[in-house]
Amino acid sequence: MKNRLYLHLMANREKGFALPLAVLIGLILMVTGITMMMRAQGDQSKVIAQKARADALRSSEAGVTRVQDLLNSVRFMATVDSNCTSGNCWERACSNPNDADTLKAKIAQLKDLSGGQWSDLGNNRYYRVVGYNFDDTNPPPDGLGWGVLTLEGRSRTSAATDLTNTGPNIDNGDNAASRNRVVVTIPILASPPPPSGRSAFTRTTVPTLWISEGEADDGAKFQGDVVESPGCNQTKIQQPTPAPNPSYTAQFVGVSFPDLPWIPGLSLGDLTSSETFPRTDEDGAITDTPSTRTINGQSVQVYEYIVDNINLSGSDKITITPGQRVVFYVKGNINGAIEHNCSSVSPPTVCKPGNLQIYANNELAFTAPQICLKGDQRLEAFIFAPDYSLGKTGTGTFIGAAWGKNWGKISDCASNSGAVAVTQGVEWTELITNLKPQFPQLDKIANWCEEPIPDDGDTPTEPSKCVPTFPTPSPSPSL
């Protein structure tokens, strides 16, 4: 009897213990299941975020590749910043967006990129140029400087609706959106002029006209190569008979003017009446002292003068004695007749168009500096005045080259419509200094770095740590 009672009591006690145990096990299983679900969700979110970040990085890489392609097509743009208030930069570049297959279309794309808006790569991926800066203070060996490109990539799960919005919180409504910023440093090297389509700088003669703004107006024609930089329009070319091979062309070339040469010489002030250079005494002996310059590997005597203005009227003219080398450095304007006639000199090697060279720098700071050539004289010369409006009026012949801001913009210096304004004729080897421009070339990327996106605006509060400091190249040891 007692054994039965004991067994009955034991059975009832086990029933009371099994229920809490079952509840505990169920609770453990539930917590384990919830933990695994949360971990799975976390892993999934991490995978999604990693994929989005990888997509954004691929967007940045694609954007860098596109910008490199544009800069390789218009290499002059690799030597200027993306934005500026004056001078040359992507933002102020001239272009013609209707010419979709020309270099001008590439310039238009770079100009658009300077605005900082997003560009669509397809598949909800985008990139934008935050900025491009060219630094020539410490160039690489045999280089012009460093191009520093700051670019952002962006990836979304849905299409962006406003590509102009560049704020830091533009993707709050898209949980899978990712955005990253990279800073890429590219060495910009110097290279020879590209041979194809660039005859203006591969001939032995200097381009007859090089202007930095617009096209030559008032019906003028040019018997020679015409260069436009940055290049907006084309200019009328008249081919000689027989025509050169390749023929003279009006072309856009992605380089800027070289620097003006250093100004030495004897200061003369204003020239307002007829005078012959170099100057002589009553017996015809030259009274001016020449400088010695090395031109084309040879030491030559050059008469150099600093002039404030050349302002001649009526029959007055400046005459250059054939066979003498004369250089004028002009601080102000030129308005009048200049004669340098080699046609009657024998042998012709004694007198060349490049024997007369005129450089103008507007040191007197005129608002609209100008050079207006007048008269019926024959002028053989090289004229380089980067900031000047150029023009020629009258029936005189001009053989040589004229480089300046524009041609045909001077209201009282209209060209003889339909006539040749300038005929190409100055050799590169006749110039007192090497003025052949350097053509930039993009080298391999030297540094690639990811950078945090600033909380406010595009510009970080501190200098970028992504831009490396390159050591100054050591000078070559003396022999």
C-alpha positions in Angstrom: 0.0 0.0 0.0 2.8 2.4 0.9 4.6 1.6 -2.3 1.6 2.5 -4.4 1.2 5.8 -2.6 4.9 6.6 -3.1 4.8 5.8 -6.9 1.6 7.9 -7.3 3.2 10.9 -5.5 6.4 10.6 -7.7 4.4 10.6 -10.9 2.5 13.7 -10.0 5.7 15.5 -9.0 7.3 14.7 -12.4 4.3 16.1 -14.1 4.7 19.4 -12.3 8.5 19.6 -13.3 8.0 18.8 -17.0 5.8 21.8 -17.7 8.3 24.5 -16.7 11.0 22.6 -18.5 9.0 22.6 -21.7 8.3 26.3 -21.4 12.0 27.0 -20.8 13.1 25.0 -23.8 10.5 26.7 -26.0 11.7 30.1 -24.8 15.3 29.2 -25.5 14.4 28.1 -29.0 12.4 31.2 -29.6 15.2 33.5 -28.5 17.7 31.5 -30.6 15.4 31.8 -33.6 14.9 35.6 -33.1 18.7 36.0 -32.8 19.3 34.1 -35.9 16.7 36.1 -37.8 18.2 39.4 -36.5 21.7 38.2 -37.5 20.4 37.2 -40.9 18.7 40.6 -41.4 21.9 42.3 -40.3 24.0 40.2 -42.7 21.6 41.0 -45.5 21.7 44.7 -44.7 25.5 44.5 -44.6 25.6 42.7 -47.9 23.2 45.3 -49.4 25.3 48.2 -48.1 28.5 46.6 -49.3 27.0 46.1 -52.7 25.7 49.7 -52.8 29.1 51.0 -51.8 30.8 48.8 -54.4 28.4 50.2 -57.0 29.2 53.7 -55.9 32.9 53.0 -56.2 32.4 51.6 -59.7 30.5 54.7 -60.5 33.4 56.8 -59.3 35.8 54.6 -61.4 33.6 55.0 -64.5 33.4 58.8 -63.9 37.2 59.1 -63.6 37.6 57.1 -66.8 35.2 59.4 -68.6 36.9 62.5 -67.4 40.3 61.1 -68.4 38.9 60.4 -71.9 37.7 64.0 -72.2 41.0 65.4 -71.0 42.9 63.2 -73.4 40.7 64.5 -76.2 41.1 68.2 -75.2 44.5 68.0 -73.5 44.7 71.8 -73.0 42.0 71.4 -70.5 44.3 69.3 -68.3 46.4 72.3 -67.7 43.7 74.6 -66.3 41.3 74.4 -63.4 37.6 73.3 -63.7 36.3 76.7 -62.3 37.6 80.2 -62.4 36.5 83.9 -62.4 38.8 84.9 -65.2 41.2 83.4 -67.7 41.0 79.9 -69.1 39.2 77.0 -67.3 36.5 74.4 -68.0 33.7 76.7 -66.8 34.6 79.5 -69.3 35.5 77.3 -72.3 34.0 78.2 -75.6 32.1 75.4 -77.4 29.6 74.5 -80.1 27.2 71.8 -78.7 25.8 71.2 -82.2 29.0 69.6 -83.4 28.5 66.3 -81.5 31.5 64.5 -83.1 34.1 67.3 -82.8 36.5 68.4 -80.1 34.1 71.2 -79.4 31.6 68.7 -78.1 34.2 67.4 -75.7 34.8 70.9 -74.5 31.1 71.3 -74.0 31.0 68.2 -71.8 33.9 69.4 -69.7 32.1 72.8 -69.4 29.0 71.0 -68.1 31.0 68.9 -65.7 32.4 72.1 -64.1 28.9 72.9 -62.8 29.1 70.0 -60.3 25.8 68.4 -61.2 25.4 64.6 -61.4 25.8 62.8 -64.7 23.8 59.6 -65.4 25.8 56.4 -66.0 22.7 54.2 -66.4 21.3 51.6 -64.0 20.7 54.2 -61.3 24.4 55.0 -61.1 25.8 58.6 -61.3 29.0 60.6 -61.0 29.9 64.2 -60.7 33.1 66.3 -60.7 33.5 68.2 -57.5 36.6 70.0 -58.9 39.7 69.7 -60.9 42.9 71.7 -60.1 46.1 72.0 -62.1 49.2 72.5 -60.0 52.4 73.5 -61.8 54.4 74.6 -58.7 56.3 71.3 -58.4 55.9 69.4 -61.7 57.0 65.9 -62.2 60.3 65.2 -64.2 59.7 66.2 -67.8 56.2 67.3 -66.9 54.1 70.4 -66.8 52.4 69.8 -63.4 49.8 67.7 -61.6 46.1 67.4 -62.3 44.1 66.7 -59.1 40.5 65.5 -59.8 38.0 65.2 -57.0 35.0 63.1 -58.1 32.0 61.5 -56.5 30.2 58.3 -57.4 26.6 57.4 -56.4 24.4 54.3 -56.6 20.7 54.0 -55.9 18.0 51.4 -56.0 15.7 53.8 -57.8 16.3 56.6 -60.4 17.3 60.0 -59.1 14.8 62.7 -59.7 16.9 65.8 -59.3 20.5 65.6 -60.7 21.2 69.2 -59.6 20.9 68.3 -55.9 24.3 67.7 -54.5 23.6 68.1 -50.8 24.9 65.4 -48.3 21.4 64.1 -47.5 20.1 63.7 -51.0 19.6 59.9 -50.6 17.8 59.7 -47.3 14.7 58.3 -49.0 16.6 55.4 -50.5 18.1 53.1 -47.9 20.4 51.3 -50.4 21.8 54.5 -51.8 25.6 54.9 -51.4 27.9 57.8 -52.2 31.7 58.0 -52.1 34.4 60.6 -53.0 37.7 59.9 -54.6 40.7 62.1 -55.2 42.9 61.2 -58.2 46.3 62.7 -58.9 47.5 62.6 -62.5 50.9 63.6 -63.8 50.5 66.0 -66.8 53.5 65.6 -69.1 54.8 67.6 -72.0 54.8 66.0 -75.4 55.5 67.0 -79.0 52.6 68.3 -81.2 50.4 65.5 -82.3 51.1 64.9 -86.0 47.6 64.2 -87.3 45.4 67.3 -88.0 47.9 69.7 -86.3 49.8 71.0 -89.3 49.9 74.5 -87.7 52.7 73.3 -85.4 54.4 70.7 -87.5 55.3 72.9 -90.4 58.5 74.9 -90.5 56.6 78.1 -90.6 54.7 79.8 -87.8 50.8 79.9 -88.1 49.8 83.0 -89.9 47.0 83.8 -87.4 46.5 82.6 -83.8 43.6 84.2 -81.9 42.2 83.3 -78.5 38.7 84.6 -79.0 36.2 84.0 -81.8 36.8 84.2 -85.5 38.4 86.8 -87.8 35.7 89.3 -88.8 35.2 91.8 -91.6 35.7 89.5 -94.5 39.5 89.0 -94.1 41.2 86.0 -95.6 44.4 84.3 -94.5 46.9 82.5 -96.7 48.2 80.2 -94.0 47.2 78.2 -91.0 44.8 79.8 -88.6 44.7 78.6 -85.0 41.8 79.2 -82.6 42.3 78.6 -78.9 40.1 77.7 -77.1 38.4 77.7 -80.4 34.8 78.8 -81.2 34.5 79.2 -85.0 36.3 78.8 -88.2 38.1 81.4 -90.4 38.4 81.8 -94.2 41.5 80.3 -95.7 42.9 81.1 -99.1 45.3 78.4 -100.5 48.2 79.6 -102.6 49.1 78.1 -106.0 50.5 75.5 -105.7 48.9 74.6 -102.3 51.1 73.2 -99.5 50.7 69.6 -98.5 48.9 69.4 -96.2 46.8 72.4 -97.2 46.5 75.4 -94.9 43.6 75.0 -92.5 41.7 76.8 -89.7 41.9 74.5 -86.8 41.2 74.3 -83.1 44.3 73.3 -81.1 44.1 72.5 -77.4 47.0 74.7 -76.2 47.3 78.2 -74.9 49.7 81.0 -75.9 53.3 80.6 -74.7 54.7 83.3 -72.4 56.0 86.5 -73.9 59.8 86.7 -74.0 61.7 88.8 -71.5 61.8 92.5 -72.3 65.3 94.1 -72.6 66.4 96.9 -74.9 66.7 100.7 -75.2 63.6 102.7 -74.1 62.3 105.1 -76.7 59.0 106.3 -75.2 56.4 107.1 -77.9 57.1 107.0 -81.7 55.0 109.6 -83.4 56.9 110.4 -86.6 58.8 108.7 -89.4 61.9 106.9 -88.3 64.3 104.2 -89.6 65.6 101.4 -87.4 68.3 100.7 -86.5 69.0 104.4 -86.2 71.9 105.9 -88.1 73.9 109.2 -88.2 74.2 111.6 -91.1 76.8 109.4 -92.7 74.6 106.3 -92.6 76.6 104.6 -89.7 74.4 102.7 -87.2 74.4 104.5 -83.8 72.4 102.0 -81.8 74.1 99.1 -79.9 72.8 95.6 -80.7 72.3 92.8 -78.3 73.8 89.3 -78.9 71.2 86.6 -79.0 71.4 82.9 -79.9 68.9 82.2 -82.6 68.8 78.7 -84.2 72.1 77.8 -82.6 73.9 80.9 -83.9 75.0 84.1 -82.2 73.4 87.0 -84.0 73.2 90.8 -83.5 69.7 92.1 -82.7 68.6 95.7 -82.2 66.0 95.7 -79.4 63.8 98.7 -78.4 61.2 99.3 -75.7 58.4 101.5 -77.0 55.4 103.0 -75.1 53.2 103.6 -78.2 53.5 103.8 -81.9 51.0 106.4 -83.1 51.6 107.6 -86.7 49.5 109.7 -89.0 49.4 110.7 -92.6 52.5 109.5 -94.6 54.6 108.9 -91.5 55.9 105.3 -91.1 58.4 103.2 -89.3 61.0 101.7 -91.6 63.2 98.7 -90.9 66.4 98.5 -92.8 66.4 95.2 -94.8 68.9 92.7 -93.6 68.9 94.0 -90.0 67.3 92.2 -87.1 65.0 94.4 -85.1 62.7 93.7 -82.1 60.2 96.1 -80.6 58.7 95.5 -77.1 55.6 97.6 -77.0 53.9 98.7 -73.7 50.8 100.3 -75.3 49.1 100.5 -78.7 50.3 100.5 -82.3 48.4 102.6 -84.8 50.1 103.4 -88.1 52.3 102.1 -91.0 55.4 99.9 -90.6 57.5 98.9 -93.5 59.9 96.0 -93.7 60.5 94.9 -97.3 62.8 92.0 -98.1 61.6 91.6 -101.7 64.4 93.6 -103.2 67.2 92.3 -101.2 69.7 89.8 -102.7 70.4 87.1 -101.7 67.0 86.5 -100.0 68.7 84.7 -97.0 70.0 88.1 -95.8 66.5 89.4 -95.2 63.7 87.3 -93.8 60.2 88.2 -92.5 61.3 87.1 -89.0 64.0 89.7 -88.9 61.3 92.1 -87.5 59.5 90.9 -84.4 57.0 92.9 -82.4 55.9 91.8 -78.9 53.3 93.8 -77.0 52.3 93.2 -73.3 50.0 96.1 -72.5 52.1 97.2 -69.6 50.4 100.6 -69.8 47.1 98.8 -68.9 44.8 100.0 -71.6 41.3 98.7 -71.3 41.2 97.6 -74.9 44.7 97.4 -76.3 45.0 97.2 -80.1 47.4 97.0 -83.0 46.1 98.5 -86.2 48.5 98.3 -89.2 47.9 100.9 -91.9 49.2 102.1 -95.3 50.2 100.6 -98.6 53.6 99.4 -97.5 55.0 95.9 -97.5 55.3 94.5 -94.0 57.2 91.3 -93.2 57.1 90.6 -89.5 56.1 88.4 -86.6 53.6 90.0 -84.2 52.8 88.5 -80.8 50.3 90.4 -78.6 48.2 88.0 -76.5 45.8 90.6 -75.0 45.4 92.8 -78.1 42.8 93.2 -80.8 44.6 93.0 -84.2 43.7 94.5 -87.5 45.0 95.8 -90.8 43.6 98.4 -93.1 44.8 99.8 -96.4 46.3 98.0 -99.5 49.6 97.0 -98.0 50.9 93.4 -98.0 51.5 91.7 -94.7 53.8 88.6 -94.8 54.5 86.8 -91.6 52.3 86.0 -88.6 50.0 87.7 -86.1 49.1 86.3 -82.7 46.6 88.0 -80.5 43.2 88.1 -78.8 41.1 88.6 -81.9 41.2 90.0 -85.5 38.8 92.4 -87.1 37.2 93.9 -84.0 38.7 97.4 -84.3 36.0 99.6 -85.7 38.3 102.0 -87.6 40.7 99.4 -88.8 38.6 97.4 -91.3 40.3 94.9 -93.6 40.1 95.1 -97.4 37.1 92.8 -97.8 38.0 89.6 -99.7 41.7 90.4 -99.8 44.4 88.3 -98.0 45.1 90.0 -94.7 48.2 88.0 -93.8 50.3 85.5 -95.8 52.3 82.9 -93.8 56.0 83.4 -94.0 57.9 83.4 -90.7 60.1 80.4 -89.8 60.1 79.0 -86.3 63.9 79.2 -86.4 63.8 83.0 -87.0 62.2 83.7 -83.6 64.4 85.1 -80.8 63.0 82.5 -78.4 61.3 79.1 -78.7 57.6 79.9 -78.9 56.4 76.5 -80.0 53.7 75.5 -77.4 53.9 72.5 -75.3 51.2 69.9 -75.7 50.1 68.3 -72.5 49.8 64.5 -72.1 48.1 62.6 -69.3 50.3 60.0 -67.7 49.2 57.0 -65.6 47.4 57.9 -62.4 49.9 58.5 -59.6 47.6 58.4 -56.6 44.0 57.3 -55.9 42.5 57.9 -52.5 39.0 57.8 -51.0 38.0 60.8 -49.0 35.1 61.5 -46.6 32.3 63.6 -48.0 32.0 66.9 -46.0 28.9 67.4 -44.0 28.3 70.8 -45.5 29.2 71.8 -49.0 31.8 70.5 -51.4 34.9 71.9 -49.8 36.3 70.2 -46.7 37.2 72.4 -43.8 40.8 71.0 -43.8 43.1 70.4 -46.8 42.7 67.1 -48.5 44.9 64.3 -47.1 44.4 62.5 -50.4 46.7 64.8 -52.4 50.2 63.5 -52.0 53.2 65.7 -51.6 55.7 64.9 -54.3 59.4 65.6 -53.7 61.1 68.2 -55.8 63.1 66.5 -58.5 66.8 66.6 -57.8 68.9 68.7 -60.3 71.0 66.7 -62.7 74.6 66.5 -61.4 77.0 68.8 -63.2 79.4 67.1 -65.5 
